[in-house]
Amino acid sequence: MDEKKIKNKKRWNFFFISLLLFFGFVYLSGKTGYYETHLQRNTHLTHEAIKEFERDIAEGLPVDIKDYIDDEKPDYRNRYSRLGDNISKGLDVFLTEGVSKLAEFLKALFG
């Protein structure tokens, strides 16, 4: 093979493996519930702030809304991470429903 072809093949292999690893990371973060845990933690902090607010009102202390609300943290998701998440959800649906329907079809065919 020509040296240039080998170099191009290595580049494509590197690109494909990088893309595959990136997809795997996005898929695993979706499956492990990382984002849902983050949202749940924020909800927990909100419940604590409500309880603290009610306690301060009951004690007659002066209240200011800025004392109870945390600064909202930016959402770093972009269209590529959302695309990866949608692909992983689609793959999950295919693997769970598609394979079970295929098994039912083969069972009906040979049963």
Phi, psi and omega per residue, in radians:
M1 nan 2.635 3.102
D2 -1.211 2.526 -3.102
E3 -1.081 -0.594 3.127
K4 -1.166 -0.682 3.123
K5 -1.149 -0.687 3.117
I6 -1.129 -0.727 3.124
K7 -1.110 -0.752 3.104
N8 -1.130 -0.682 3.131
K9 -1.125 -0.711 3.106
K10 -1.112 -0.694 3.109
R11 -1.094 -0.801 -3.141
W12 -1.135 -0.687 3.096
N13 -1.082 -0.770 3.116
F14 -1.085 -0.796 3.119
F15 -1.054 -0.809 -3.109
F16 -1.140 -0.762 3.139
I17 -1.150 -0.700 3.092
S18 -1.087 -0.769 3.122
L19 -1.108 -0.715 3.121
L20 -1.134 -0.741 3.102
L21 -1.138 -0.738 3.105
F22 -1.047 -0.805 3.103
F23 -1.056 -0.734 3.130
G24 -1.070 -0.729 3.122
F25 -1.129 -0.759 3.127
V26 -1.142 -0.733 3.136
Y27 -1.091 -0.801 -3.132
L28 -1.155 -0.663 3.116
S29 -1.147 -0.597 3.068
G30 -1.224 -0.712 -3.115
K31 -1.256 -0.600 -3.110
T32 -1.388 -0.163 3.079
G33 1.395 0.485 -3.114
Y34 -1.030 -0.845 -3.076
Y35 -1.201 -0.692 3.112
E36 -1.119 -0.653 3.088
T37 -1.125 -0.692 3.105
H38 -1.082 -0.783 3.116
L39 -1.138 -0.684 3.138
Q40 -1.143 -0.669 3.114
R41 -1.110 -0.713 3.095
N42 -1.116 -0.687 3.109
T43 -1.117 -0.709 3.122
H44 -1.084 -0.735 3.106
L45 -1.123 -0.616 3.115
T46 -1.160 -0.741 3.109
H47 -1.083 -0.698 3.104
E48 -1.123 -0.677 3.131
A49 -1.153 -0.658 3.106
I50 -1.124 -0.761 3.130
K51 -1.111 -0.732 3.124
E52 -1.128 -0.703 3.104
F53 -1.071 -0.819 3.138
E54 -1.108 -0.654 3.125
R55 -1.148 -0.727 3.124
D56 -1.158 -0.655 3.097
I57 -1.131 -0.775 -3.124
A58 -1.108 -0.587 3.136
E59 -1.462 -0.134 3.107
G60 1.394 0.354 3.127
L61 -1.387 2.642 3.070
P62 -1.200 2.412 -3.087
V63 -2.076 2.555 3.061
D64 -2.376 2.313 -3.060
I65 -1.049 -0.517 -3.121
K66 -1.160 -0.373 3.121
D67 -1.319 -0.321 -3.011
Y68 -1.957 -0.210 -3.107
I69 -1.920 2.198 3.057
D70 -1.385 2.674 3.043
D71 -1.115 2.354 -3.138
E72 -1.234 2.325 -3.136
K73 -1.497 2.522 -3.099
P74 -1.193 2.599 3.086
D75 -1.647 2.019 -3.063
Y76 -1.581 0.094 3.106
R77 -1.200 2.556 3.084
N78 -2.312 -3.054 -3.056
R79 -1.149 -0.489 3.139
Y80 -1.267 -0.710 3.116
S81 -1.223 -0.624 3.075
R82 -1.160 -0.676 3.095
L83 -1.092 -0.782 3.103
G84 -1.085 -0.686 3.109
D85 -1.152 -0.743 3.113
N86 -1.124 -0.683 3.105
I87 -1.132 -0.738 -3.136
S88 -1.165 -0.651 3.078
K89 -1.145 -0.726 3.096
G90 -1.098 -0.718 3.102
L91 -1.126 -0.671 3.108
D92 -1.111 -0.770 3.107
V93 -1.090 -0.772 3.127
F94 -1.063 -0.780 -3.087
L95 -1.211 -0.650 -3.109
T96 -1.419 -0.925 -3.083
E97 -1.387 -0.756 -3.090
G98 -1.099 -0.781 -3.120
V99 -1.211 -0.670 3.121
S100 -1.171 -0.655 3.087
K101 -1.192 -0.637 3.078
L102 -1.129 -0.716 3.108
A103 -1.123 -0.711 3.102
E104 -1.115 -0.724 3.118
F105 -1.092 -0.799 3.132
L106 -1.162 -0.604 3.104
K107 -1.135 -0.754 3.120
A108 -1.211 -0.597 -3.108
L109 -1.220 -0.742 -3.086
F110 -1.781 -0.047 -3.078
G111 -1.600 nan nan
